[in-house]
Amino acid sequence: MPYKLSASLSAHSSDVRAVVAPTDDLILSASRDTTAIAWARTGSSSFTQTTTLHAGSRYINAVAYLPPAPGAPEGYAVTGGQDTVINVFALPSTKGEPNFSLIGHTDNVCALHTAEDGTIISGSWDKTAKVWKDFQLLYDLVGHQQSVWTVLAIDGGQFLTGSADNTIKLWKQHKNVRTYPGHTQAVRGLALITDIGFASCSNDSEIRIWTMEGDCVYTLSGHTSFVYSISVLPNGDIVSGGEDRTVRIWRDGECAQTLVHPAISVWTVGTMPNGDIVTGCSDGVVRVFSTEEQRWAPADQLKAYDDLVAAQALPAQQIGDVKKSDLPGPEALEQPGKKAGEVKMIRRGESVEAHQWDNASATWQKIGDVVDAVGSGRKQLYNGREYDYVFDVDVQEGAPPLKLPYNASENPYTAAQRFLQNNDLPLSYLDEVVRFIEKNTAGTTIGASAGEQFADPYTGAARYQPAQAAGAAGGSEFMDPFTGASRYRAPATVATPPPPPPPQPSTGGDPWTGGSRYSSSATSPVSPAQHMQTTNLVNVIPVRTPLSFRQAHVSAMQAKLYQFDQALRNEISTGYLAMYPQELNLIDETFTYLAQAVSHPLDPPSKKLTSNHIDAIIQLLERWPQSQIFPLMDLSRLVLAFCPTAYADPALRSRFFAALFHGASWNEPWSSPLPKQRETNTLFLLRSLANVFQDGTTLKDGAWVQEVLKTLGEVPYTVLTNSLRVSLATILFNISCSGLRETLPTPLRDHLVGLVLEILNSEKTEGEAAYRALVALGDTAYAAKEQQRPLTAEHQNTAKQILSALPSTFPEVRIRDVSKEVSALL
């Protein structure tokens, strides 16, 4: 009988990374959700979650089982993960705490196995394996050049280890007695085979069968991507699972059956004494498959599972390059397949379906819809060059569509940027154009990015390469590391139009949704310019109401942040950077607070954020790669605007500001043009600081403000983009508003005036930045006159020279009139 679904066990909230089934009635699973779960059989095809083991604060990547012993009548569950500790729980664990904790590894524990005599062997990213007896360290197995991904206890004195250095090693006690070369990529799984030796699987997509003497007896080829896990059934058949969504059952050197899963990655496979198969996948589900009809799931569940598999969208590169018009129709399924796992594509109307031959049932089984298939016959000409696609893009009603050429092998952001530049369209539409490309080419091969090349499929979904730098999360400096290719564009400033109408605050493309526009304007009803022109007052100065950047798409910001956190978790080199559970809770609470505060600014939540929430943000700002912190920088912008009491402590505030400057690479050399990643982070830094100086802000002795101004003055003004200049000028304007409410200490006021004059002297193109700096100068001059504390003679003379020339640089009525008004105050 063929294997069919017996049970689906859903309780984990993230990828299931390891399973073990020591008896017919017990399954242990370990997950990236930081838990391990014990499942007990309650029926022929049903299991119940009996115990949840909180085995650490970070990913749990490995699980094993020790047989019953005194004090543990149901045996022990052994877990290992990113916190480097191996925890041992007596089952059923009721107190929640491990009975034993084995400490010795210095990096992620990614593999565990046990011998019948209770010996434990563990493998780690620290390049070692360790053997433990009676819960004490017995041996260190040192010799691999890279991470030890898989371990196998042959007995209490012999062990096998597989590594990212592509080798397998045999150990007798602590001595390496044989090395097995052969795999061309990281070795991911090992399993004993009675009377032969052992089997291994690898990122090279092959399974090798070895004798203990080192001979490779034969190789099993069939998986189309990385093979992560391997196990052996009681009858000697081999079971393997991998990145191609399949579990394969191998019999006598041939693939006897393929079990397609509705998930990208089958991370782990295990076998029960009764011959059932247990799998753990990237969708967080543990599944059991059986050949025994009495243990099959009910018919409606089997159909639902088959429908779920069939509904999966398969990328064309996973199936193969094909021309749709050459595909046969459904009648092709009348011919039997030649071998198990053979894939055939058919054309049904306008859609393309992928079917896989199943030897056990002698039928073709639909495994998904191919969302696109690009073939050599589909090339189209545009401007004398061949492209896979040439799209018509309507950008204006009544105007002819623009042509957007794109090749499946190129970065969609490159194509989108080329399209916008060639047609003189704003770069703020970049993400929207990319989404259009990706939507209409879904499934085509779009080229391997840096992230795809170096990411680790054990913790993500791409290839692991040992000894890569840990600083980047799978993307180059300018790319979105979550997708490996997506460039994030900073919001583009819209040039201020000449009056009338009044000039508007800077506006840009929404970094969370890409195409829509969002306003980062003041929460007050009018900007300084609007205030002046809509009230028709003779005198504009003083302008007492500061500007703020409070508007936000909080849910999209949250989604992007969690997307990046997931990306960090998915990378071998950056998994340790991801949010810890406590941090995640604090960030969740922060977003909950801000969602209400932004949508109901007059009715903020009663439960305020605390210093703990600020500390969590600081920790992430300091820890995360700068290519992925812009959601954190923008989150900080809102926190500084809506939660001033949370960072009121001077020491905490200083740390917060330092982390934000660090996020903007402030101490790195400045050059023009700024890398987009740095431009984005700098924009959110400046908007964050602008939000600090609001109506309720008290500067006291002003020392902390002077430190901020000193740091801001370190950047060469001319390297800043227009949106950055407007934001910087807003900070100075807001501080000048504070000077109308309280007396600024003389050193602080002099520093403020110096920066304002530098902007007015340097600015030649961005009228809004010049205007905000001009109003800041006017407010400061007004306060100086009102408080009878004149500006220094040097500042007054410099200001008069600049003000006399400013209307020539910016021939706007507002700048001309306010320049005259400020000159009269000096």
C-alpha positions in Angstrom: 0.0 0.0 0.0 1.2 3.6 -0.7 2.0 6.1 2.1 -0.9 8.4 2.7 -1.5 11.2 5.3 -2.3 9.8 8.7 -2.3 13.0 10.9 -1.4 16.7 10.8 -0.2 18.1 14.1 -0.6 21.8 14.3 0.6 23.7 17.4 4.0 25.2 16.5 3.9 28.8 15.3 7.1 28.6 13.2 9.2 26.1 11.2 9.5 22.6 12.7 13.2 21.9 12.5 13.5 18.4 14.0 11.3 15.4 14.9 12.0 12.1 16.5 9.5 9.2 17.0 11.0 6.7 19.4 7.8 4.7 19.8 4.6 4.2 17.8 2.8 6.4 20.3 5.2 9.3 20.9 6.5 12.1 18.7 8.9 14.8 19.8 9.1 18.0 17.7 11.4 21.0 17.9 10.7 24.4 16.4 12.0 27.9 15.7 9.1 29.1 17.9 11.5 28.3 20.9 9.5 25.3 22.0 9.6 21.5 21.8 6.4 19.5 21.9 5.6 16.0 23.0 2.7 14.4 21.1 0.9 11.2 22.3 -1.2 9.0 20.1 -4.8 9.0 21.0 -6.3 7.0 18.2 -5.3 5.2 15.0 -4.7 8.5 13.2 -4.7 11.1 15.9 -2.2 12.6 18.3 -2.6 15.0 21.2 -0.1 17.6 22.4 0.7 16.4 25.9 3.7 18.6 26.9 5.2 21.8 25.7 8.8 22.2 26.6 10.1 25.8 26.8 13.5 24.7 26.0 15.2 28.1 25.5 14.6 31.7 24.6 15.7 31.2 20.9 15.3 28.7 18.1 15.2 25.1 19.0 16.9 23.3 16.1 17.4 19.7 17.4 15.6 17.1 19.5 16.4 13.6 20.6 15.0 11.0 23.0 16.6 9.0 25.9 14.9 5.8 27.0 13.2 5.5 30.4 15.5 5.6 33.5 15.1 6.1 37.2 13.4 9.4 37.7 12.1 9.4 34.1 9.7 6.5 33.7 8.7 7.8 30.2 12.2 8.8 29.1 13.8 12.1 28.5 13.5 14.7 25.8 16.8 16.3 24.8 16.8 19.7 23.0 19.4 22.0 21.6 19.3 25.4 19.8 20.7 28.8 19.4 21.2 29.5 23.1 24.0 26.9 22.9 22.6 24.9 25.9 21.5 21.3 25.7 18.4 20.8 27.9 17.2 17.5 29.2 13.6 17.1 30.3 12.1 14.1 32.1 8.8 13.2 30.4 6.2 14.2 31.0 7.7 17.5 32.1 5.3 19.2 34.5 7.5 21.8 36.2 8.7 23.3 32.9 12.3 23.4 33.9 14.9 21.0 32.5 16.2 18.3 34.7 19.7 18.7 33.3 21.4 21.4 31.3 24.6 20.5 29.4 26.8 23.5 28.8 29.9 23.5 26.7 29.1 24.5 23.1 29.9 28.1 22.2 27.5 28.4 19.3 24.2 27.1 18.0 23.5 23.4 18.7 22.0 22.1 15.5 22.2 18.3 15.8 21.5 15.7 18.5 21.4 11.9 18.6 21.5 9.3 21.4 22.7 5.8 21.7 20.9 3.0 23.4 23.1 3.2 26.5 22.1 6.8 27.1 25.1 8.5 25.5 24.3 11.8 23.8 26.2 13.3 20.9 25.7 16.9 19.8 26.9 19.0 16.8 27.3 22.7 16.7 28.2 25.7 14.6 31.3 26.0 16.8 32.8 23.3 14.5 32.8 20.6 17.2 30.8 17.6 18.3 30.6 16.7 21.9 29.8 13.4 23.6 28.0 13.4 26.9 27.5 10.5 29.3 25.5 10.6 32.5 24.8 14.2 31.6 28.5 15.1 31.8 30.9 15.9 29.0 32.8 12.8 28.0 34.6 13.8 24.7 35.2 16.8 22.5 35.3 15.7 18.8 37.5 18.3 17.1 38.6 18.1 13.5 36.0 19.6 11.2 36.8 22.9 9.5 33.2 24.1 9.5 29.9 23.7 11.4 28.9 20.2 12.4 25.4 19.8 10.9 24.6 16.2 11.7 25.7 13.6 14.2 25.0 9.9 14.7 25.8 7.6 17.6 26.6 4.1 16.3 27.0 2.9 19.9 28.3 4.3 23.1 31.9 4.5 21.7 31.6 5.1 17.9 30.2 8.2 16.3 29.7 9.7 12.9 29.6 13.4 12.2 28.8 15.4 9.0 29.9 18.9 8.4 29.6 22.0 6.2 33.2 21.2 5.2 31.6 18.6 2.9 33.1 15.6 4.8 31.9 12.9 7.1 34.1 11.6 10.0 34.1 8.4 12.0 35.2 8.6 15.6 36.2 5.9 18.1 35.8 7.6 21.4 37.5 11.0 20.8 39.8 9.9 17.9 39.0 10.5 14.3 39.7 7.2 12.6 38.3 7.8 9.1 37.1 10.6 6.9 34.7 10.1 4.1 35.0 12.7 1.2 32.6 12.7 -1.7 29.8 15.2 -1.1 30.4 18.5 -2.9 28.4 20.6 -0.4 27.4 20.6 3.3 26.5 17.2 4.7 23.1 17.5 6.4 21.9 14.1 7.5 23.2 10.7 8.6 21.4 7.4 9.2 22.6 3.8 10.0 21.8 1.1 7.4 21.9 -2.5 8.8 24.5 -4.8 7.2 25.9 -2.1 4.9 27.0 1.0 6.9 25.3 4.3 6.7 23.6 6.8 4.4 24.2 10.5 4.1 22.4 13.4 2.5 23.7 16.8 1.4 23.1 20.2 0.0 24.4 18.8 -3.3 20.9 17.1 -3.6 22.3 13.6 -3.4 22.1 10.7 -1.0 25.1 8.4 -0.7 25.2 4.9 0.8 28.6 4.1 2.4 30.3 1.1 4.0 32.1 1.8 7.2 35.3 1.1 5.4 34.8 4.2 3.3 33.4 2.9 0.0 30.5 4.7 -1.5 28.2 1.8 -2.6 25.8 3.8 -4.6 24.1 7.2 -4.9 20.4 8.1 -4.9 19.6 11.0 -7.2 16.1 12.4 -7.5 15.7 15.4 -5.3 15.9 18.7 -7.2 17.3 20.8 -4.4 19.0 20.5 -1.0 18.4 17.3 1.0 18.1 18.2 4.7 17.2 15.0 6.5 17.4 11.2 6.1 16.0 8.2 8.0 15.7 4.5 7.6 12.4 2.5 7.9 12.3 -0.9 9.7 12.1 -2.7 6.3 15.3 -1.0 5.2 13.8 1.6 2.9 15.3 5.0 3.0 13.3 8.2 3.6 14.6 11.6 2.7 13.2 15.2 2.8 14.4 18.4 1.3 14.0 21.9 -0.2 12.0 20.6 -3.2 8.9 20.2 -1.0 9.1 16.4 -1.1 9.7 13.4 1.0 11.0 10.5 -1.0 10.9 6.8 -0.2 13.8 4.8 -1.7 13.6 1.1 -2.2 16.4 -1.0 -3.9 18.1 2.1 -5.2 15.0 3.5 -6.8 12.5 6.2 -5.7 9.4 4.2 -4.9 7.1 7.0 -3.8 7.2 10.8 -3.5 5.2 12.7 -0.9 4.7 16.3 -1.9 4.2 18.7 0.9 2.3 22.1 0.9 5.4 23.8 2.2 8.6 25.1 0.8 11.0 23.1 2.9 10.8 19.6 4.5 13.3 20.2 7.2 13.2 16.9 9.0 12.0 13.3 8.6 11.8 10.5 11.1 10.4 7.0 11.2 8.4 5.0 13.7 8.9 1.4 14.7 5.6 0.6 12.9 6.9 2.0 9.6 5.0 5.3 9.7 6.9 8.4 8.5 7.0 11.7 10.5 7.9 15.0 8.8 8.4 18.6 10.0 8.1 21.5 7.6 8.5 25.2 7.1 4.8 25.7 7.5 5.1 24.7 11.2 3.1 21.4 10.8 4.2 18.0 11.9 2.7 15.3 9.7 2.5 11.5 9.9 2.2 9.2 6.9 1.3 5.5 6.9 0.9 2.6 4.6 -1.7 1.0 6.8 -5.2 1.9 5.7 -6.6 1.8 9.3 -4.2 4.6 10.2 -5.0 6.8 7.2 -6.8 10.1 7.8 -10.5 10.2 7.0 -11.3 10.5 3.3 -12.3 14.2 3.6 -9.0 15.1 5.2 -7.0 13.2 2.5 -8.9 15.1 -0.2 -8.3 18.4 1.6 -4.6 17.6 1.8 -4.4 16.7 -1.8 -6.2 19.9 -2.8 -3.8 21.9 -0.6 -0.8 20.4 -2.4 -2.4 20.8 -5.8 -3.2 24.5 -5.1 0.5 25.3 -4.5 2.0 27.7 -7.0 5.2 26.2 -8.4 8.0 28.5 -9.7 8.8 27.7 -13.3 12.5 27.2 -12.5 11.6 24.3 -10.2 9.9 22.5 -13.1 12.0 23.4 -16.1 12.1 25.9 -19.0 9.3 25.3 -21.4 7.3 26.9 -24.1 3.6 26.9 -23.2 2.4 26.4 -26.7 4.4 23.2 -27.0 2.8 21.5 -23.9 0.3 18.7 -24.4 -3.2 18.7 -23.0 -4.8 16.6 -20.3 -4.7 13.5 -22.6 -1.0 13.2 -21.9 -1.9 12.0 -18.4 -3.3 8.8 -19.9 0.3 7.6 -20.5 2.0 6.1 -17.4 5.1 7.6 -16.0 8.5 6.0 -16.4 9.6 6.4 -12.8 8.4 7.6 -9.5 8.7 11.4 -9.1 8.7 12.1 -12.8 7.1 15.5 -13.4 5.0 16.3 -16.4 3.5 19.6 -17.3 0.2 19.9 -19.2 -1.7 22.8 -20.7 -5.3 23.1 -19.4 -6.9 26.1 -21.1 -4.6 29.1 -20.4 -3.1 27.5 -17.3 -0.1 25.2 -16.9 -0.4 22.3 -14.4 2.4 20.2 -13.0 1.7 16.5 -12.3 4.0 13.9 -10.7 3.9 10.2 -11.3 3.3 8.1 -8.2 4.4 4.5 -8.5 2.5 3.3 -5.5 -0.9 4.3 -6.9 0.2 4.2 -10.5 -1.4 7.6 -11.1 -0.4 11.1 -12.0 -0.9 13.4 -9.1 -1.3 17.2 -9.5 1.3 19.0 -7.4 0.6 22.5 -8.4 0.0 25.2 -10.9 3.0 26.7 -12.7 2.6 30.4 -12.4 4.7 31.1 -15.4 7.0 29.4 -17.9 9.5 31.3 -19.9 10.9 29.7 -23.0 13.2 30.6 -25.8 10.3 31.0 -28.1 8.8 33.9 -26.1 11.6 36.5 -26.6 10.3 39.9 -27.7 12.1 42.7 -29.4 12.3 46.2 -28.0 14.7 48.8 -29.3 16.6 46.1 -31.2 17.1 43.9 -28.1 15.5 40.7 -27.0 13.5 40.5 -23.8 11.4 37.9 -22.0 8.8 40.5 -21.4 7.8 43.9 -22.8 4.9 45.2 -20.8 2.6 48.1 -21.6 2.3 50.4 -18.6 -0.4 53.1 -18.5 0.8 56.1 -16.5 -1.7 58.7 -17.7 -5.2 58.5 -18.9 -5.5 59.3 -22.6 -1.7 59.0 -23.1 -0.2 56.0 -25.0 1.3 53.3 -22.7 5.0 53.2 -22.0 7.0 50.1 -22.7 8.7 48.3 -19.8 11.2 45.7 -21.0 12.3 43.0 -18.6 14.4 39.8 -18.7 13.8 37.0 -16.2 17.5 36.8 -15.4 17.8 40.5 -14.3 17.1 42.2 -11.0 13.6 43.6 -11.2 14.8 46.7 -9.4 17.3 47.4 -12.1 14.6 47.1 -14.7 12.3 49.3 -12.8 14.9 52.0 -12.2 15.8 51.9 -15.9 12.2 52.3 -16.9 11.6 55.3 -14.5 14.8 57.0 -15.6 14.2 56.5 -19.3 10.7 58.0 -19.0 11.5 60.8 -16.6 9.2 59.3 -13.9 9.7 59.9 -10.1 11.8 57.3 -8.4 9.3 57.2 -5.6 7.3 54.8 -7.9 10.2 52.3 -7.8 8.7 49.8 -5.5 5.3 49.9 -7.3 6.9 49.1 -10.6 8.8 46.3 -9.0 5.7 44.8 -7.6 4.1 45.1 -11.1 7.0 43.1 -12.5 7.0 40.5 -9.8 3.2 40.0 -10.0 3.3 39.5 -13.8 6.4 37.3 -13.9 5.8 35.3 -10.7 7.6 32.0 -11.0 10.2 32.9 -13.5 13.9 32.7 -12.7 15.0 36.3 -11.9 18.7 35.5 -11.1 20.5 34.7 -7.9 21.2 37.6 -5.8 23.9 37.8 -3.2 21.4 36.8 -0.5 20.3 33.8 -2.5 23.8 32.7 -3.1 25.1 32.8 0.5 21.9 32.2 2.5 21.7 28.9 4.5 18.8 26.6 3.7 19.1 25.1 7.2 17.9 28.4 8.6 16.5 29.9 5.5 15.8 28.8 2.0 18.9 29.2 0.0 22.4 27.8 -0.2 24.8 27.7 2.8 28.4 28.7 2.1 30.7 28.3 5.0 32.9 31.1 6.4 30.9 34.0 5.0 30.8 37.3 6.7 28.0 37.6 9.3 27.4 41.2 8.8 25.0 41.1 5.9 21.7 39.3 6.1 21.8 37.9 2.7 21.9 41.1 0.7 24.4 43.6 -0.6 24.6 47.1 0.7 21.8 48.5 -1.4 19.4 45.5 -1.4 16.6 44.4 0.7 18.0 41.2 2.3 14.6 39.7 2.9 14.1 39.2 -0.8 17.7 39.3 -1.8 17.0 41.8 -4.5 14.6 44.5 -3.4 16.0 48.0 -3.1 14.4 50.3 -0.6 14.0 53.8 -1.8 13.9 56.7 0.7 10.9 58.9 0.4 11.5 61.4 -2.4 10.9 65.0 -1.6 8.5 66.8 -3.9 9.9 70.2 -4.8 8.1 73.1 -3.2 5.9 74.8 -5.8 6.0 78.6 -5.9 3.0 80.4 -4.3 0.1 80.6 -4.7 -0.7 77.8 -3.5 1.3 77.6 -0.2 4.2 75.2 -0.2 3.6 71.7 1.2 5.7 69.5 3.5 7.9 66.9 2.0 6.0 63.9 0.6 7.4 60.6 -0.6 6.6 57.1 -1.7 5.5 55.0 1.3 8.5 52.7 2.1 6.1 50.0 3.5 3.9 49.7 0.4 6.1 51.2 -2.2 3.5 52.7 -4.5 1.2 54.8 -2.4 2.1 58.3 -1.3 2.4 59.2 2.3 2.8 62.6 4.0 5.4 63.1 6.7 4.0 66.5 7.4 3.3 68.4 10.6 0.5 67.3 12.8 -0.3 71.0 13.3 -2.9 72.1 10.7 -0.4 74.3 8.7 3.3 74.5 8.1 5.2 77.7 8.7 4.7 78.7 5.1 1.0 77.8 5.2 0.5 79.6 8.5 2.0 82.8 7.0 0.1 82.7 3.8 -3.3 81.5 4.9 -3.6 84.0 7.8 -2.4 87.1 5.7 -0.6 88.5 8.8 1.8 91.4 8.2 4.4 89.7 10.4 5.1 86.0 10.2 7.7 85.9 13.0 7.4 84.5 15.5 6.1 81.0 14.5 5.6 79.3 17.8 4.2 75.9 16.7 6.8 73.2 16.0 6.5 70.8 13.1 6.4 67.0 13.6 6.5 63.9 11.5 3.8 61.8 13.0 1.8 60.2 10.2 2.5 56.6 9.5 1.2 53.3 8.2 1.8 51.5 11.4 0.6 48.0 10.4 2.8 48.1 7.2 5.7 49.3 9.3 5.2 46.4 11.7 4.9 43.9 8.9 8.2 45.1 7.4 10.0 44.9 10.7 8.8 41.4 11.3 9.6 40.5 7.7 13.2 41.6 8.3 13.3 39.8 11.7 12.2 36.6 9.8 15.0 37.2 7.3 17.6 37.4 10.0 16.2 34.2 11.5 16.5 32.5 8.1 20.3 33.2 7.8 23.0 31.0 9.3 25.2 34.0 9.9 22.5 36.3 11.4 20.0 34.1 13.2 21.4 35.1 16.5 20.5 38.8 15.7 16.8 38.1 15.5 14.4 39.3 18.2 14.3 37.3 21.4 10.9 36.5 22.8 10.9 39.2 25.4 12.0 41.8 22.8 9.3 40.6 20.5 6.7 41.1 23.2 7.9 44.6 23.9 7.9 45.5 20.2 4.4 44.0 19.9 3.3 46.3 22.7 5.0 49.3 21.1 3.1 48.8 17.9 -0.2 48.2 19.7 0.3 51.5 21.5 1.3 53.4 18.4 -1.5 52.1 16.2 -4.0 53.7 18.6 -1.9 56.8 19.2 -1.6 57.5 15.5 -5.2 56.8 14.6 -6.6 58.5 17.7 -4.1 61.2 18.7 -6.5 62.9 21.0 -7.3 59.6 22.8 -3.9 57.9 23.5 -3.8 54.5 25.2 -4.0 54.6 29.0 -1.1 52.1 29.3 2.0 54.0 28.5 5.2 52.7 27.1 8.2 52.4 29.5 11.9 52.5 29.5 11.8 48.7 28.8 10.3 49.3 25.4 12.9 51.9 24.6 15.7 49.6 25.7 14.3 46.9 23.4 14.4 49.2 20.4 18.0 50.4 21.4 19.2 46.8 21.6 17.8 46.1 18.1 19.2 49.3 16.6 22.7 48.4 18.0 22.4 44.7 16.9 20.7 44.6 13.5 22.5 45.1 10.2 22.1 48.6 8.9 20.5 47.3 5.7 17.5 46.2 7.7 17.0 48.7 10.5 14.9 51.4 8.6 11.6 50.1 10.1 13.3 50.4 13.5 14.4 53.9 12.7 10.9 54.8 11.6 9.5 53.1 14.7 11.8 55.3 16.8 10.4 58.4 14.9 6.9 57.6 16.2 8.0 56.6 19.7 9.9 59.9 20.1 6.8 61.8 19.0 4.1 60.0 21.0 5.9 58.6 24.1 8.2 61.3 25.6 7.9 60.0 29.1 9.3 56.6 28.1 12.7 58.1 27.3 12.7 61.0 29.8 15.6 59.5 31.7 18.7 61.4 30.5 21.0 58.4 30.4 18.4 56.4 28.4 17.7 59.3 26.1 21.4 59.6 25.4 21.7 55.9 24.6 18.6 56.2 22.3 20.1 59.1 20.4 23.4 57.3 20.1 21.8 54.2 18.7 19.9 56.3 16.1 23.1 58.1 15.0 24.7 54.7 14.8 21.9 53.4 12.6 22.5 56.2 10.2 26.2 55.4 10.0 26.8 59.0 11.2 30.5 58.5 12.0 31.3 56.9 8.7 32.9 59.1 5.9 30.4 61.1 3.9 30.3 61.1 0.2 27.8 62.1 -2.5 25.6 60.5 -3.6 24.6 58.8 -0.4 24.0 55.1 -0.6 20.2 54.6 -0.6 20.3 52.5 2.6 22.2 55.2 4.4 20.0 58.0 3.0 16.9 56.2 4.2 18.2 55.7 7.7 19.5 59.2 7.9 16.1 60.5 6.9 14.4 58.7 9.7 17.1 59.8 12.1 16.5 63.5 11.3 12.7 63.1 11.4 13.0 61.3 14.8 15.0 64.2 16.2 12.5 66.7 14.9 9.8 64.9 16.8 11.8 65.3 20.1 11.4 69.0 20.1 7.7 69.6 20.5 5.5 71.9 22.6 5.9 69.9 25.8 9.7 69.5 25.5 11.8 71.3 28.1 15.5 71.8 27.3 16.6 72.6 30.9 20.3 73.3 30.8 20.4 72.5 27.1 23.5 70.4 27.4 21.9 67.4 25.7 20.5 69.5 22.9 23.9 71.1 22.3 25.3 67.6 22.0 22.7 66.8 19.4 23.5 70.0 17.4 27.2 69.3 17.7 26.7 65.9 16.2 24.4 67.2 13.5 27.0 69.8 12.5 29.5 67.0 11.6 27.8 66.2 8.3 28.8 68.1 5.2 25.6 69.9 4.3 26.1 69.5 0.5 26.0 65.7 0.6 22.5 65.7 1.9 19.5 65.1 -0.4 16.6 67.6 -0.5 14.5 65.5 1.9 17.3 65.3 4.4 17.9 69.0 4.2 14.2 69.8 4.9 14.3 67.4 7.9 17.5 69.0 9.3 16.1 72.4 8.9 12.9 71.2 10.7 15.0 70.2 13.7 16.5 73.7 14.0 13.1 75.3 13.5 11.6 73.2 16.3 14.5 74.1 18.7 13.9 77.8 17.8 10.3 77.3 18.9 11.5 76.1 22.2 13.6 79.3 22.5 10.3 81.2 22.4 9.0 79.3 25.4 12.2 79.2 27.5 15.5 81.0 27.5 18.1 79.0 25.6 21.5 78.9 27.3 23.9 81.1 25.3 26.2 78.3 24.1 23.2 76.4 22.8 21.7 79.4 21.1 25.0 80.3 19.5 25.3 76.7 18.2 21.8 76.8 16.8 22.4 80.1 15.0 25.6 78.8 13.6 23.9 75.8 12.0 21.0 77.9 10.7 23.4 80.3 9.0 25.4 77.4 7.5 22.2 76.1 5.9 21.1 79.5 4.6 24.6 80.1 3.2 24.9 76.7 1.6 21.4 76.0 0.3 21.0 76.9 -3.3 18.1 74.6 -4.6 15.8 73.4 -1.8 13.4 76.3 -1.1 11.6 74.5 1.8 14.8 73.8 3.7 15.9 77.5 3.2 12.5 78.7 4.4 12.4 76.6 7.5 15.9 77.7 8.4 15.0 81.3 7.7 12.0 81.1 10.1 14.3 79.4 12.7 16.6 82.4 12.4 13.7 84.8 12.8 12.3 83.0 15.9 15.8 83.1 17.5 16.3 86.8 16.6 12.8 87.6 18.0 13.5 85.8 21.3 16.9 87.5 21.5 15.3 90.9 21.2 12.4 90.0 23.6 14.8 88.7 26.2 17.3 91.5 25.6 20.1 89.1 24.8 21.4 90.2 21.4 23.0 87.7 19.1 26.8 88.0 18.8 28.1 90.7 16.5 29.6 88.1 14.2 26.3 86.2 13.8 24.4 89.4 13.2 26.8 90.6 10.5 26.8 87.2 8.8 23.1 86.9 9.0 22.6 90.4 7.4 24.9 89.4 4.5 23.1 86.1 3.9 19.6 87.7 4.2 20.4 90.4 1.6 21.4 87.7 -1.0 18.8 85.1 -0.1 15.9 86.5 -2.2 18.2 86.4 -5.3 18.8 82.7 -4.7 15.1 81.9 -4.0 12.9 84.4 -5.7 9.8 83.5 -3.7 7.5 86.0 -2.1 7.6 84.2 1.2 11.4 84.2 1.4 11.7 87.8 0.3 9.1 89.0 2.9 10.4 87.0 5.8 14.0 87.9 5.0 13.1 91.6 5.4 11.3 90.8 8.6 14.2 88.9 10.1 16.7 91.7 9.0 14.6 94.2 11.0 15.0 92.1 14.1 18.8 92.0 14.0 
